[in-house]
Amino acid sequence: MEILQQHSDTARVWEEAEEFIGLFHRENREAGDPRARLAAVRAELAETGTYRHTPQELVHGARVAWRNSNRCIGRLYWNSLRVRDRRGLTEGSEIADECFEHLREATNGGRVRPTITVFAPDAPGRPGPLIWSEQLVRYAGYGDHHSVTVGDARNAELTEALLRLGWSGGAGTPFDLLPLVVQGVDDKPRWFDTPADAVLEVPIRHPDPQDDWSDWSLRWHAVPAISNMCLEIGGIHYPAAPFNGWYMGTEIGARNLADTDRYNLLPAVARRLGLDLSSERSLWRDRALVELNRAVLDSFDRAGVTIADHHTESRRFLSHLEREERKGREVGADWSWIVPPISGSATPVFHRTYEDRPSTTAYVHHEGAQERARGRDLV
């Protein structure tokens, strides 16, 4: 039975490898005829049960995976992704160090650069390393009651697990940096303190001078680096491959700071603005949401940190569709993710339909990734 499973796995890898190598050579004419490369891949598969991408294949595969990301509105720049090849690293502390260096390079003094760092892939009988943390930068959530949390309520379970594991905690503010949780090959998950110099944070203040919100000490980090998704290229799985673009303002202002299971700031903003919270017909939530998003965009602009607004990014996405269609490539998209969480019908992406197309070159959440991000089974 085990031999049959190995044969099935090898056949699947070959099928996906053949598809990807063909794509790579079609889109990179200088690579020449793919037949010699396919023969080499097939021989390597027969001998080892896997194969190794060339550096050029890795770069193109990571970029195509971004191009194929159905939930991402910012794909116009897919071909600019910087790829850091760290496939030789398997040990937890080395991976953590490279993740922090990824943040420094991607931050780029505020001119955020789309970047991915690729660590060792899965191999037959030996899974690759894992990054348990959902993003390279996360804020702690403290609280012993479901309705009272200081910080990011989404991370309360992970924070509790880390404290049980020996983390001493931060200063107890709403924006304490959590450690990064990494599991090296043949190792258990371990936490690593996030160096302050690896994280650029932007103070969030309201643009109106009569109410700048500075007394709230709001802030958010500059680089959204997803770290618990697996990069799949041509049948090879890279389970640790953190990647980032730059923020769209609504991710922070309409979700991270506004969602009731995150920072839940809309009631406080509405009260600060003197709005009537006694009736939904005052639209206090909507008005507070707009002001919170204004504050995020203005604050990032004043700090000189790259950020996109949802109207501009929506138009750019349609430009991406047009560009891809001219090249004969079909673009998949998930409407519920592409349409912004604020003023959706005022953006052009709202008024059309999309097909959620699967792909074998993609970033995917493998089974258990979301549970690990919460710190479940960490201790």
C-alpha positions in Angstrom: 0.0 0.0 0.0 2.8 2.4 0.9 4.5 1.7 -2.5 1.3 2.4 -4.3 0.9 5.7 -2.4 4.4 6.8 -3.3 3.8 6.0 -7.0 0.6 8.0 -6.9 2.4 11.0 -5.2 5.2 10.9 -7.8 2.7 10.7 -10.6 0.9 13.8 -9.2 4.1 15.7 -8.9 5.1 14.8 -12.4 1.8 16.0 -13.8 2.0 19.3 -12.1 5.7 19.7 -12.9 5.1 19.1 -16.6 2.4 21.8 -16.6 4.6 24.3 -14.7 7.8 23.7 -16.8 5.8 24.1 -19.9 4.4 27.4 -18.6 7.8 28.6 -17.5 9.4 28.0 -21.0 6.4 29.6 -22.8 6.7 32.7 -20.7 10.5 32.8 -20.7 11.5 32.2 -24.3 15.2 32.6 -23.5 14.9 29.3 -21.5 14.6 27.4 -24.9 13.0 24.1 -25.6 11.5 22.5 -22.4 12.1 18.9 -23.5 15.6 18.6 -22.0 14.5 20.2 -18.7 11.4 17.9 -18.5 13.6 14.8 -19.1 15.9 15.9 -16.3 12.9 16.5 -13.9 11.5 13.1 -14.7 14.8 11.4 -14.1 15.2 13.2 -10.7 11.6 12.3 -9.7 12.2 8.6 -10.5 15.4 8.6 -8.4 14.3 10.7 -5.4 10.5 11.2 -5.5 11.0 15.0 -5.9 12.9 17.5 -7.9 14.6 20.9 -7.3 13.5 24.1 -9.1 16.2 26.1 -10.8 16.5 29.7 -9.3 14.8 31.1 -12.4 11.9 28.6 -12.0 11.5 29.5 -8.4 11.3 33.2 -9.1 8.8 32.8 -11.9 6.8 30.3 -9.9 6.5 32.6 -6.9 5.4 35.5 -9.1 2.9 33.4 -11.0 1.5 32.2 -7.7 0.8 35.9 -6.9 -0.7 36.4 -10.3 -3.0 33.5 -9.6 -4.1 34.7 -6.1 -7.9 34.9 -6.5 -8.3 36.9 -3.3 -5.7 39.6 -4.0 -6.7 42.9 -5.6 -3.1 44.1 -6.0 -1.9 41.7 -8.6 -1.0 44.4 -11.2 2.6 44.3 -10.0 3.0 40.5 -9.8 6.1 40.5 -11.9 7.9 42.9 -9.5 8.0 40.4 -6.6 11.5 40.1 -5.1 12.3 36.5 -4.4 14.8 35.6 -1.6 15.9 32.0 -2.1 16.7 30.5 1.3 15.9 26.9 0.4 19.0 25.7 2.2 17.7 26.7 5.6 15.8 24.2 7.8 16.6 25.2 11.4 14.2 27.3 13.4 16.5 30.1 14.5 18.0 30.6 11.1 14.5 30.8 9.6 13.4 33.3 12.2 16.5 35.5 11.5 15.8 35.5 7.8 12.1 36.4 8.4 13.2 39.4 10.4 15.7 40.3 7.6 12.8 39.9 5.2 10.9 42.6 7.1 13.8 45.0 7.0 14.4 44.6 3.3 10.7 44.7 2.4 10.1 47.9 4.6 12.8 49.7 2.6 12.6 52.8 4.7 8.8 53.1 4.1 8.9 52.5 0.3 7.5 49.0 0.8 8.7 46.3 -1.7 6.7 43.2 -2.5 9.0 40.4 -1.3 8.9 36.6 -0.6 11.4 34.5 1.2 11.3 30.8 0.3 12.6 28.2 2.7 13.2 24.4 2.3 10.4 22.5 0.6 8.6 19.3 1.7 10.5 16.2 0.7 9.3 12.5 0.7 9.2 11.4 4.3 10.5 14.7 5.6 8.2 17.7 5.8 9.7 21.2 5.4 9.8 23.9 8.1 6.6 25.7 9.2 5.9 29.2 10.4 3.0 29.0 12.8 2.4 32.7 13.0 -0.3 34.1 10.6 1.9 37.1 9.7 5.4 38.0 10.5 4.1 40.9 12.5 1.3 40.4 14.9 0.1 42.3 18.1 -0.7 40.6 21.3 -4.2 40.3 22.7 -4.4 40.1 26.5 -7.5 39.2 28.5 -9.1 36.6 30.7 -12.7 37.3 29.6 -14.2 37.0 26.1 -15.5 40.6 26.1 -12.4 42.3 27.6 -9.2 42.2 25.6 -6.3 44.6 25.5 -4.8 44.6 22.1 -5.8 42.4 19.1 -8.5 40.0 20.2 -7.8 37.8 17.2 -4.5 36.9 18.8 -5.7 36.3 22.4 -5.5 32.6 22.1 -2.0 32.7 20.6 -0.9 35.2 23.2 -2.1 33.0 26.1 -0.3 30.0 24.6 3.0 31.9 24.3 2.7 33.1 27.9 2.3 29.5 29.0 5.3 28.6 26.9 7.5 31.1 28.7 7.2 34.4 26.9 7.3 37.1 29.5 4.8 39.3 27.6 5.2 42.9 26.5 4.4 46.1 28.2 0.7 45.4 28.3 -0.2 48.0 25.6 -2.7 47.4 22.8 0.3 47.2 20.3 2.8 44.8 21.9 4.7 42.8 19.2 4.2 39.1 19.5 7.1 36.7 19.1 7.4 34.8 15.8 6.6 31.0 16.1 8.7 28.8 13.8 9.0 25.0 13.6 12.2 23.9 12.0 12.7 20.5 10.2 12.7 17.7 12.7 12.1 20.1 15.6 9.3 21.4 17.8 7.8 24.9 17.4 9.7 27.6 19.2 9.1 31.3 19.7 11.6 34.1 18.8 11.3 37.7 20.0 10.6 40.1 17.1 13.4 42.8 17.0 12.0 46.3 17.2 14.3 47.4 14.4 12.6 44.9 12.0 9.2 46.5 12.4 8.3 50.0 11.1 5.1 51.3 12.8 3.0 54.2 11.7 1.2 56.4 14.4 -2.5 56.7 13.4 -3.9 60.2 13.9 -6.9 61.9 12.5 -6.1 64.4 9.8 -8.2 67.2 11.3 -6.0 69.3 13.5 -8.7 69.9 16.1 -8.8 66.2 16.8 -5.6 64.3 15.9 -6.2 61.3 18.2 -2.6 61.3 19.4 -3.7 60.7 23.0 -5.0 57.3 21.8 -1.5 56.1 20.8 -2.9 54.2 17.9 -0.4 52.7 15.4 0.0 49.9 12.8 2.9 48.2 11.2 4.0 49.0 7.7 4.4 45.5 6.1 1.6 42.9 5.8 3.7 39.7 5.5 1.6 36.6 5.3 3.5 33.7 6.8 1.3 30.6 7.3 0.4 29.9 3.6 2.2 27.2 1.5 3.7 28.2 -1.8 3.0 25.4 -4.4 4.9 25.4 -7.6 4.8 22.5 -10.1 4.0 19.8 -7.5 6.6 21.1 -5.0 5.3 22.5 -1.7 7.2 25.2 0.2 5.3 25.3 3.5 7.4 28.2 4.9 7.4 31.1 2.3 6.4 34.4 3.9 5.4 37.1 1.4 4.2 40.7 1.4 2.8 43.4 -0.8 1.8 46.7 0.7 -1.4 47.6 2.6 -4.6 48.8 1.2 -6.0 51.3 3.7 -9.2 49.4 4.3 -7.3 46.3 5.5 -6.3 48.4 8.5 -9.1 51.0 8.8 -12.1 48.8 7.9 -11.0 45.5 9.3 -8.0 45.3 11.7 -9.0 48.4 13.7 -12.7 48.3 13.1 -13.9 44.6 13.3 -15.7 43.7 16.5 -13.4 40.7 17.0 -10.3 42.8 16.5 -9.8 46.3 17.9 -13.5 47.3 17.7 -12.8 51.0 17.5 -15.9 52.3 15.7 -17.9 53.1 18.9 -15.0 55.0 20.4 -14.4 56.9 17.1 -18.1 57.8 16.8 -18.2 59.1 20.4 -15.0 61.1 19.7 -16.7 62.6 16.7 -19.8 63.5 18.7 -22.1 61.2 16.6 -25.5 59.8 17.8 -25.0 56.2 18.8 -28.5 55.8 20.0 -29.9 55.0 16.6 -28.6 53.0 13.6 -30.3 55.6 11.4 -27.7 58.1 12.3 -25.3 55.9 10.3 -22.7 56.4 13.0 -20.9 53.2 12.1 -20.6 54.3 8.5 -19.4 57.8 9.3 -16.9 56.5 11.9 -15.6 54.0 9.4 -14.9 56.6 6.8 -13.1 58.8 9.4 -11.0 55.9 10.6 -10.0 55.1 7.1 -9.1 58.7 6.4 -6.9 58.7 9.4 -5.1 55.5 8.3 -4.4 56.9 4.8 -3.3 60.3 6.0 -1.1 58.9 8.7 0.7 56.5 6.3 1.1 59.4 3.8 2.6 61.7 6.4 5.0 59.0 7.5 6.1 58.4 3.9 5.0 54.7 4.0 3.5 53.0 1.0 -0.2 52.4 1.1 -3.0 52.1 -1.4 -6.6 53.4 -1.3 -9.4 51.1 -2.4 -10.6 53.3 -5.2 -7.2 53.5 -6.9 -6.5 49.8 -6.3 -9.8 48.9 -7.8 -9.0 50.7 -11.0 -5.5 49.1 -11.0 -7.1 45.6 -10.7 -9.2 46.3 -13.8 -6.0 47.3 -15.6 -4.5 44.0 -14.5 -7.5 42.1 -16.0 -7.1 44.0 -19.3 -3.4 43.4 -19.4 -3.8 39.7 -18.7 -6.6 39.2 -21.3 -4.4 40.8 -23.9 -1.8 38.1 -23.2 -4.4 35.4 -23.5 -4.5 34.6 -19.8 -7.7 34.2 -17.8 -7.8 35.8 -14.4 -9.6 34.2 -11.5 -10.9 36.2 -8.6 -13.1 35.8 -5.5 -15.7 38.7 -5.6 -16.1 38.7 -1.8 -12.4 39.5 -1.4 -11.8 41.7 -4.4 -14.6 44.2 -3.5 -13.4 46.5 -0.7 -15.0 46.3 2.7 -16.0 50.0 2.5 -17.9 51.8 -0.3 -17.9 48.7 -2.4 -20.5 49.8 -4.9 -18.6 53.0 -5.5 -15.7 51.0 -6.9 -15.6 49.6 -10.4 -14.7 46.0 -9.2 -18.2 45.8 -7.7 -20.1 45.9 -10.9 -18.9 42.7 -12.6 -18.6 39.0 -11.9 -15.5 36.8 -11.6 -14.7 33.1 -11.7 -12.8 31.7 -8.7 -10.3 29.7 -10.7 -8.1 27.0 -9.0 -4.4 26.7 -9.9 -1.6 24.3 -9.2 0.9 27.3 -8.8 -0.6 29.2 -5.9 -0.4 30.2 -2.2 -2.7 28.0 -0.2 -3.7 27.4 3.4 -2.9 23.7 4.2 -4.9 21.8 6.7 -4.1 22.9 10.3 -2.6 26.3 9.3 -5.4 28.4 10.8 -5.3 26.3 14.1 -1.5 26.7 14.3 -1.9 30.5 13.8 -4.1 30.5 16.9 -1.4 28.7 18.9 -3.5 25.5 19.3 -1.3 22.5 20.4 1.6 24.9 20.8 2.0 23.7 24.4 
